[in-house]
Amino acid sequence: MSLLPAEFADLEPFAAKWCVDTEDERFAVRMASSMEEIQAFYDAFEPRAETAVAHCDRYTLDDLPEDGANLLRLLCALVQASFPVECWRQVKVPDTGAAAVDCIVQPAL
């Protein structure tokens, strides 16, 4: 069963892992991933991000079908993956020790 819209079928291998509901879950996925896994996800999805945004923009949040909501979740995960890839070249934020992120309010999809 596909989690994503048909035109994003090539990203299905990443969907089961990265299509999670909350920022806390996305952070946990990032922290549990290797840099190679994060890089592979980023390399596959970043060139398609604008197309994904355009696809999601066809709907209001209330009318977004489930496969579109998963695509939006994947876009949120791309943001989590972009920092290790573009800035730090490592999974964790440099020089932060045992730092953690606790979100008090989560955006609703």
C-alpha positions as protocol buffer text, in pm:
chain_id: "A"
residue {
  index: 1
  type: MET
  ca { x: 0 y: 0 z: 0 }
}
residue {
  index: 2
  type: SER
  ca { x: 142 y: 337 z: -103 }
}
residue {
  index: 3
  type: LEU
  ca { x: 190 y: 608 z: 156 }
}
residue {
  index: 4
  type: LEU
  ca { x: 264 y: 883 z: -98 }
}
residue {
  index: 5
  type: PRO
  ca { x: 94 y: 1023 z: -409 }
}
residue {
  index: 6
  type: ALA
  ca { x: 173 y: 824 z: -725 }
}
residue {
  index: 7
  type: GLU
  ca { x: 404 y: 1091 z: -868 }
}
residue {
  index: 8
  type: PHE
  ca { x: 629 y: 1049 z: -562 }
}
residue {
  index: 9
  type: ALA
  ca { x: 644 y: 668 z: -577 }
}
residue {
  index: 10
  type: ASP
  ca { x: 1024 y: 684 z: -601 }
}
residue {
  index: 11
  type: LEU
  ca { x: 1029 y: 820 z: -243 }
}
residue {
  index: 12
  type: GLU
  ca { x: 827 y: 530 z: -98 }
}
residue {
  index: 13
  type: PRO
  ca { x: 1139 y: 360 z: 42 }
}
residue {
  index: 14
  type: PHE
  ca { x: 1179 y: 659 z: 278 }
}
residue {
  index: 15
  type: ALA
  ca { x: 813 y: 705 z: 370 }
}
residue {
  index: 16
  type: ALA
  ca { x: 774 y: 431 z: 631 }
}
residue {
  index: 17
  type: LYS
  ca { x: 1064 y: 565 z: 834 }
}
residue {
  index: 18
  type: TRP
  ca { x: 1033 y: 943 z: 786 }
}
residue {
  index: 19
  type: CYS
  ca { x: 654 y: 1005 z: 761 }
}
residue {
  index: 20
  type: VAL
  ca { x: 593 y: 1062 z: 1131 }
}
residue {
  index: 21
  type: ASP
  ca { x: 344 y: 1297 z: 1293 }
}
residue {
  index: 22
  type: THR
  ca { x: 539 y: 1517 z: 1531 }
}
residue {
  index: 23
  type: GLU
  ca { x: 857 y: 1719 z: 1552 }
}
residue {
  index: 24
  type: ASP
  ca { x: 969 y: 1505 z: 1846 }
}
residue {
  index: 25
  type: GLU
  ca { x: 928 y: 1191 z: 1635 }
}
residue {
  index: 26
  type: ARG
  ca { x: 1116 y: 1346 z: 1341 }
}
residue {
  index: 27
  type: PHE
  ca { x: 1400 y: 1443 z: 1575 }
}
residue {
  index: 28
  type: ALA
  ca { x: 1408 y: 1089 z: 1714 }
}
residue {
  index: 29
  type: VAL
  ca { x: 1422 y: 941 z: 1362 }
}
residue {
  index: 30
  type: ARG
  ca { x: 1710 y: 1173 z: 1276 }
}
residue {
  index: 31
  type: MET
  ca { x: 1900 y: 1086 z: 1591 }
}
residue {
  index: 32
  type: ALA
  ca { x: 1849 y: 713 z: 1531 }
}
residue {
  index: 33
  type: SER
  ca { x: 1969 y: 736 z: 1170 }
}
residue {
  index: 34
  type: SER
  ca { x: 2320 y: 717 z: 1037 }
}
residue {
  index: 35
  type: MET
  ca { x: 2461 y: 1005 z: 841 }
}
residue {
  index: 36
  type: GLU
  ca { x: 2453 y: 781 z: 533 }
}
residue {
  index: 37
  type: GLU
  ca { x: 2078 y: 721 z: 577 }
}
residue {
  index: 38
  type: ILE
  ca { x: 2011 y: 1092 z: 626 }
}
residue {
  index: 39
  type: GLN
  ca { x: 2222 y: 1181 z: 323 }
}
residue {
  index: 40
  type: ALA
  ca { x: 2040 y: 926 z: 105 }
}
residue {
  index: 41
  type: PHE
  ca { x: 1700 y: 1062 z: 210 }
}
residue {
  index: 42
  type: TYR
  ca { x: 1812 y: 1420 z: 152 }
}
residue {
  index: 43
  type: ASP
  ca { x: 1968 y: 1343 z: -187 }
}
residue {
  index: 44
  type: ALA
  ca { x: 1653 y: 1167 z: -308 }
}
residue {
  index: 45
  type: PHE
  ca { x: 1400 y: 1420 z: -181 }
}
residue {
  index: 46
  type: GLU
  ca { x: 1562 y: 1765 z: -180 }
}
residue {
  index: 47
  type: PRO
  ca { x: 1552 y: 1804 z: -562 }
}
residue {
  index: 48
  type: ARG
  ca { x: 1179 y: 1718 z: -551 }
}
residue {
  index: 49
  type: ALA
  ca { x: 1089 y: 1946 z: -258 }
}
residue {
  index: 50
  type: GLU
  ca { x: 945 y: 2231 z: -466 }
}
residue {
  index: 51
  type: THR
  ca { x: 730 y: 1986 z: -661 }
}
residue {
  index: 52
  type: ALA
  ca { x: 614 y: 1833 z: -333 }
}
residue {
  index: 53
  type: VAL
  ca { x: 522 y: 2175 z: -193 }
}
residue {
  index: 54
  type: ALA
  ca { x: 331 y: 2255 z: -513 }
}
residue {
  index: 55
  type: HIS
  ca { x: 143 y: 1927 z: -483 }
}
residue {
  index: 56
  type: CYS
  ca { x: 45 y: 1999 z: -121 }
}
residue {
  index: 57
  type: ASP
  ca { x: -52 y: 2357 z: -208 }
}
residue {
  index: 58
  type: ARG
  ca { x: -332 y: 2223 z: -428 }
}
residue {
  index: 59
  type: TYR
  ca { x: -526 y: 2147 z: -110 }
}
residue {
  index: 60
  type: THR
  ca { x: -622 y: 2318 z: 213 }
}
residue {
  index: 61
  type: LEU
  ca { x: -500 y: 2138 z: 524 }
}
residue {
  index: 62
  type: ASP
  ca { x: -856 y: 2024 z: 592 }
}
residue {
  index: 63
  type: ASP
  ca { x: -888 y: 1874 z: 242 }
}
residue {
  index: 64
  type: LEU
  ca { x: -541 y: 1720 z: 215 }
}
residue {
  index: 65
  type: PRO
  ca { x: -579 y: 1350 z: 133 }
}
residue {
  index: 66
  type: GLU
  ca { x: -383 y: 1105 z: 349 }
}
residue {
  index: 67
  type: ASP
  ca { x: -114 y: 1047 z: 85 }
}
residue {
  index: 68
  type: GLY
  ca { x: -73 y: 1427 z: 60 }
}
residue {
  index: 69
  type: ALA
  ca { x: -52 y: 1455 z: 439 }
}
residue {
  index: 70
  type: ASN
  ca { x: 223 y: 1193 z: 432 }
}
residue {
  index: 71
  type: LEU
  ca { x: 403 y: 1396 z: 167 }
}
residue {
  index: 72
  type: LEU
  ca { x: 375 y: 1701 z: 393 }
}
residue {
  index: 73
  type: ARG
  ca { x: 515 y: 1495 z: 682 }
}
residue {
  index: 74
  type: LEU
  ca { x: 801 y: 1392 z: 455 }
}
residue {
  index: 75
  type: LEU
  ca { x: 868 y: 1759 z: 377 }
}
residue {
  index: 76
  type: CYS
  ca { x: 885 y: 1830 z: 751 }
}
residue {
  index: 77
  type: ALA
  ca { x: 1132 y: 1543 z: 785 }
}
residue {
  index: 78
  type: LEU
  ca { x: 1340 y: 1694 z: 506 }
}
residue {
  index: 79
  type: VAL
  ca { x: 1382 y: 2004 z: 721 }
}
residue {
  index: 80
  type: GLN
  ca { x: 1515 y: 1779 z: 1002 }
}
residue {
  index: 81
  type: ALA
  ca { x: 1753 y: 1610 z: 757 }
}
residue {
  index: 82
  type: SER
  ca { x: 1876 y: 1933 z: 600 }
}
residue {
  index: 83
  type: PHE
  ca { x: 2070 y: 2058 z: 902 }
}
residue {
  index: 84
  type: PRO
  ca { x: 2296 y: 1754 z: 939 }
}
residue {
  index: 85
  type: VAL
  ca { x: 2356 y: 1748 z: 563 }
}
residue {
  index: 86
  type: GLU
  ca { x: 2395 y: 2118 z: 487 }
}
residue {
  index: 87
  type: CYS
  ca { x: 2544 y: 2253 z: 810 }
}
residue {
  index: 88
  type: TRP
  ca { x: 2704 y: 2005 z: 1045 }
}
residue {
  index: 89
  type: ARG
  ca { x: 2799 y: 1699 z: 838 }
}
residue {
  index: 90
  type: GLN
  ca { x: 2698 y: 1487 z: 1136 }
}
residue {
  index: 91
  type: VAL
  ca { x: 2372 y: 1370 z: 1292 }
}
residue {
  index: 92
  type: LYS
  ca { x: 2406 y: 1561 z: 1619 }
}
residue {
  index: 93
  type: VAL
  ca { x: 2450 y: 1934 z: 1658 }
}
residue {
  index: 94
  type: PRO
  ca { x: 2820 y: 1992 z: 1724 }
}
residue {
  index: 95
  type: ASP
  ca { x: 2931 y: 2077 z: 2077 }
}
residue {
  index: 96
  type: THR
  ca { x: 2589 y: 2026 z: 2239 }
}
residue {
  index: 97
  type: GLY
  ca { x: 2657 y: 1721 z: 2452 }
}
residue {
  index: 98
  type: ALA
  ca { x: 2333 y: 1559 z: 2563 }
}
residue {
  index: 99
  type: ALA
  ca { x: 2107 y: 1838 z: 2434 }
}
residue {
  index: 100
  type: ALA
  ca { x: 1749 y: 1747 z: 2345 }
}
residue {
  index: 101
  type: VAL
  ca { x: 1452 y: 1915 z: 2180 }
}
residue {
  index: 102
  type: ASP
  ca { x: 1117 y: 1918 z: 2359 }
}
residue {
  index: 103
  type: CYS
  ca { x: 827 y: 2062 z: 2162 }
}
residue {
  index: 104
  type: ILE
  ca { x: 546 y: 2191 z: 2381 }
}
residue {
  index: 105
  type: VAL
  ca { x: 299 y: 2249 z: 2097 }
}
residue {
  index: 106
  type: GLN
  ca { x: 292 y: 2048 z: 1777 }
}
residue {
  index: 107
  type: PRO
  ca { x: 148 y: 2173 z: 1447 }
}
residue {
  index: 108
  type: ALA
  ca { x: -158 y: 1978 z: 1339 }
}
residue {
  index: 109
  type: LEU
  ca { x: -175 y: 1808 z: 1002 }
}
